[in-house]
Each structure stands twice: as C-alpha cells, then as structure tokens.
C-alpha cells in the first residue's frame, strides 16, 4: 500500500500499480536471496512466492483506498 502511495506523483494509476508491484515483488525476492547469506537463516522459493502474494494483496487494497 505504501509503495503505491509513494508513487503518487505519477499521474497514471496503472503505471503506479505496475511500479509498485515490480518494486515490492523484487524486494521480496531480494530479501529471500539475502537471507541465504545470513548465518542461521535460509531463504526459500515458497517464502518468496508468499512475499509476492502479499505484495499483490497490498497493491489491491491500495487501489481501493487511493
């Protein structure tokens, strides 16, 4: 939701949604990848997919509030 709001200066709502989805999904995958280098932590593809699902839900909720 915050990512959609952060791109509020972009007039096109569809472009805002695409950018927000791209940024949040990439962040989720990056965080899972980064966890593989932290001792005692591990990243999984399932967690990355769940992060992406959460990003989609957050953006859908933002569409209704913005």
N, C-alpha and C positions, 0 to 999 in steps of 0.2 A: 504494500500500500504506500509506504513512504517513498519508494522508488518512483512510482507514478507521480506522486505529489512533487518529488524533487525535479521532475522534468516539466513542471507546469509552464515554463516559458515557451515550450514547443506548442504551437497552435494546433497541430494535427493530433487529435486524440489517438488515432490508430498508430501513428509513429511513436507517440509516447508509450503506448501499450507494448509495442514491439521492442522498444529500447529497454523498458522496464523488465520485460520477460527475459530478454537476452542478458541483461546485467545480473539479474538475480539467479538465473539458471547457471550462468558461468561462475558466479560466486559460490554457489552450492557445490558445483563440481570441483572448483579450485580448493575449497576448504576440505573436501573429502580427500583430494590428492595430497594436500599439505599434511593431513593427519598421518599419512604413511611415513613421514619423516620424523614424527614426534615419538620418542620412546614411550612405550606403553599404550600407544593409540594406534588405531588402524582405520583406514577408510574403506568403505565397501561401495560397490556399484548400487546396491539396494538403497543405501543411505543417500547416495547422490540422486537417485530417481525420486526418493521421497522428498528431498530438498526441492527438486524441480516441481513436483506436485504441489508443495507448499507455496512455491513462487507463483504458480498458476492460480491457485486459490486466492492468494493475496492480491494479485492483479485483478481478478474477477470481483473481489469485494471492493477494491478501489474504484472500479468502473461505476459501481452503484452509488458510491459516496462522493465522487468528484464530478 
